[in-house]
C-alpha cells in the first residue's frame, strides 16, 4: 500500500494523498492538479475520443516533457560514500539495471499479487546479479525506507545489492521525507532510494521557483550542489520513474492508434475527450491545465476521483472517462 504526496505544489513533493487499499506507488510526484471538482472544459459534440472500456491500462508517452524527471536515484550520506566508494558503486548497478517495466512488475508482485517486499527484492537482485561485480564493500550499512510498498521494495533491493557487494546491509523504515532526509544527513541511515525531481525540490526548499525539469541529467546537475550543502551525494538515476502519468485503456489506444499525448491531441479535436483524477487537477500545471497548455488537449468534462488510486483506474477501465491520472510505476500497468 502506498501513500503519495503529490498535489500541494506544482512540483514533485506534495501533501500525502490518502492511503489507498490498492494504490499505486512511491512517495515521489512531479505533478500537481488543482481546483475544480466539477466538469470543466469544452462541451464537444463528437465521439471520436469517447471512453472505451477495457481491462488493460496503458500510459501515453509524455513526449513533450510535461512531468518532471522523477527517476529512481540512490542518495547516500557523503561521509559514508567517502569512507567506502563501493557503496555508490554497488547502488549504481541497481540504477543501471532498473527499468520502468521492472519497477511496475515488482509493484504488481507486492501490491496486487501480495508477495512480500523482501522476497520480491531478493528475486530481482538475484535474477539481475546486482552488486556481484563490485569489490571492496565492507561494514554495516543502514538503508532507509519510507512507509509505502514501493519504497520498501527499493530499499530491500538496495540492501540485498549491498550485501552481494560485501556490506552488511539492513533496512530501516524511517517514515516520510521530513524525517528520513535529516536522518540521512546525520548519518543515522547511510542510503535511501529517492525520486530525483522530488528530492531536488525538497533540498532546494524554495516554493517560488522550480529547479527540477523533465530532463534527468539537468535535474541531477541541479541536485548535486544542493546535496553537497547538506552532506549528501547522489548516485546515477535509473531509467525507472515514479511520476504522474496519463492512462487510457488498451482498447481506446488501439482504436485511435495513439501511443503519445501529442498523437492523442491530434486525434481528439472534436471535444469528446474526458478526464478523471483528483479534484485539484483542472487548475494544476502538470495535470489538466498542463495538458491543455502543453499539448493543446481539450476536454468535454472532468470527473473527480482519487490521486492515481483505484477509483481513477476503475473509471478508466469501466469507460466512465477517456483517460485518467495514474502513476507511472503502478503495478496495474503490468502487461
N, C-alpha and C positions, 0 to 999 in steps of 0.2 A: 504494500500500500504506500502511496506516495503523496506527500503534501507538497505543494508547489507555489513558491512565491512568484507572482507574475505581473500583477496588474496595478500596483500603486504608482508606478512610474512608467515612462515610455522605454525604460532601459531594462536590462536583464534582471536586476534584483527587484523584488516587489513583495507585497504583503502575502502571507501564506494563504493559498486557496484552501478550500475545505478539503479535509482528508476524505477521499472517496474510496468506496469499498473495492472498486476495480480500477482505480485511477491510473493515469499514465505514470510518468517517471519523475526525474530528478529535480532537485531544488535549483533550477537554473533560471532560464527565462530571459529572452531578449525582447519580448514583445509586451505591449500593453493593449488594452482595449478600453472602451470608455463609453460613458454617458447614457445613452438612450436604451431602454429595455423594450420599448415598443417597436413596431415595424418602422423602418426608415428606408430612404432611398426612393427611387422612382417606381411608379406602378406601371409595369410594362404589360403589353397585350399579347406577346408571343409566348411560345412554349418550347423554344429550342433548347433552353437550359433549365427546364423544369426538373425537379428532383427525380432520380431513378433509384429505386430501392435495390439493395444488394447486400450480401454478407461481407464481402471483402472491401476494406478501405484502402485507398491509395493516396499518397501525398503528391500534390502537384509541385513541381520544382519551382522554387523561388528564384527564377533566373535573372531577376533584376536586383537581388540583394536587399529585399525589404527588411529581413531579420538580421540582427547582429550575430556574430560568429560565436556561438556557444558550444565550441568544440570541447570535448573532454580533455583535460590537461592536468598533469601532475604538478602540485605545488608543494614545495619542500622547505623546511627550515634551513636557512642558509648555513648556519654553523654545522648542522648535520651533513649537509651536502659537501661542505669543505672538508670535513673530517674524513669522509669516505665517498669519493667520486663515484663508486659503484652504485650508490643509492640512486642517483639520477640515471645512470647508465641502464640500470635494470628497469626502472619505470618507463624509460623511453622505449624499451622493447614492447611494452604494452601499447604505447601510442602508435608504434609502427605497425602493429597488427590490428588494432581495434577499428572495425568498420561500422557504419551505420547498421547494416544488416546484423552484424554480430551483437550489437547492443540491443537491438529490437528482439533478437532471438533470446538473449539472456533475460530480458524483461518479461517476455512471454513465458519463459520457463518458470519464473518466480511468481509473476502477478496473475497469470491465467492457469498454468499447469500446476501451480502450488508446490513447486520444488523449493528446497531451501537455498538461500543465497550462497551459503558456504559450499554446497555441493555443486551448484551451477558454476561458481567461480573456479573451483578446483578443476572441474572438467575442462573449462575454457583454457586455463593455464596449461594443463597437461596436453590438450589437443594441439595447442599452438607452440608448445615447448618454450614458453616465455621465461626469460631470465637465465636460461641454461648456458648461454654463451658469455655471460658476464662473470668476470673474475674479481676477487678482492673484497667481496662482501663479507662483513662480519659484524657481530654485535647486535644488541636489541634495537628494534625499530617499532614504534607505535604508529600505525596508520589510522587516521581519524575517519569517522563516517558520520553522516547526518542520519536522522531517524526516518528515512524513507527507503524503499526497497532498492531502487537503482543505486543509491549511494552505498548501501550495504554490499551489493554485488560488486561494485567497482572497488571498494575498499578491500574486499577479500581477494579480488584479482590482484591488486597491488601487493597485498601481504604474501600471497602464495608465490608471486613472481619474485619478491624479495627473498623469500625462503629458498627458492630454487637457485638464487644467486649467492647464497651463503649467509644471509642475515637470519636473525631470529625475530621474525615479524609477527605482531599481533594486531588485532583490530579493536579499536575502542570507539563506541558510539558517543559522540560529544553533543550533538544537538544541532541547532541552527547556526547560520554563518556568524551571527553576533557572538556566539560562544566559541566556535571552533577556530575562527581566524586568530583571535588573541591567543588561544592555546597553542596554535601552530607558531605564531610569532615568538612566544615564550619558550618554545621547545618542549612543551609538555606532550605534544604529539609531533612527529617528525615529517609526516607526509599526509597528503589529502588529495583525493580525486575531485577536481574542481571543474567549473564551467567557465570558459575563457572570458567571454564578454561580461558575464555577470560578476565574476570576481574582480575583473578590471575596473568596472564601475564602482564596486564596493570599496576597493582600495583608493580610488580617486576621491570618492566621497562628496563630490560636488554635483548636486542635482541640477544645477543650472547649465551644465554642459554635458556633452557626450563624447567620451574618448574611445569607446569601442566602436567598431564598424562591422560590416558584413564580411570583411576580409580577415582571415585568421592571422596571417603574417603581420598585417598592420596592427591588429589588436594586440598581438603578442609583443610587438615593439613598444606599444604604449604601456603595456602592463609591466614590463621588466624594470624600468626605473621606479615605478610605484612600489613594486615588490621589494626592491633593494632598500628603499627607505625604511621598511619595517622588518628587515631581516628575513626575507623570503626569496626564493628563487623558483622560476618556472622551468618545467621540462618542455618537451615538444608536444604540441597539440596533436590529438588523434584525428583521423577522418571523422569519427563518430561525433555526432552532435546531439544535444537535447535542447531543442528550441521550439518556439511556436511554429506551427505549420498548418497548412490548409488541405483538408482531405475531402475526397468525393468517393463514391462507390466505383468499383472497377467497371461496372456496367455503364455508369454515367461517362467515365473517361473514354471507354471504348466506343460508345455511341457517338461522341463528339470527335474522337481521335486526338485527344489532348493529353499531354504529359507535363506541361508547364503552365504557370499562371499567365504568361503572355499569350499562349495559344488559347487559353480559356477566354481571355478578353477579346481575342479576335472572333471566337465562336459565339460569344454571348452578347451581341449588340441589340437584342430585341427586348431587353428589360425583364427577362423571365428568371434570372438567377436569384436564388435566395440563400441567405447566410445564417448560420447558427453559432452561438458562442456565449460567453459571459456578458452580463449587462453593460459592462464598460466598453464593449467592442466598437460600437459605431463611431466614437469620437477619438479613439487612440491611434497614433500614427503607425503602429505596427499591426493594427487589425483592420477594421473596415475602412477607416479613413485612409490608411496607407494603401490598401488595395485599390481604392478609388484614385488616389493621387498618383501612385507609382505605376499602376497597371491600366488605369482607365476603366476599371470594372464598375458596372452599375448594378444595383440590387433592387429587386422589386420589394423585398422586405427583409427584415432582420428578426430572428426569434431568439429569445433569451433562454439559455440553458446553463451549463456549468463551464468551468475553465478547463477545457480539454478532457473532461471526465466522461463517465458512462452515459449521461443524458445527451450530451452533444453527439457522441458516437452513435448512440441508438437513433437519434433523429436523422442522421445521415443515412444509416442503414435502412431505416423504415421508410425513407422517401419523404420525410417531413420538410427537409431543407436540401438544397442542391449541394452545399458544401458547408464545412464547419471547421472551427479552430480546434486542432489537436496538438499533441506534442510529437516531435519528430522521431523519438525513440520508443514510442508507445508499443507495447507488446501486441496490441490489437492490429498493428500494421504488418505483422509477420505473414509472409506469403506461404 
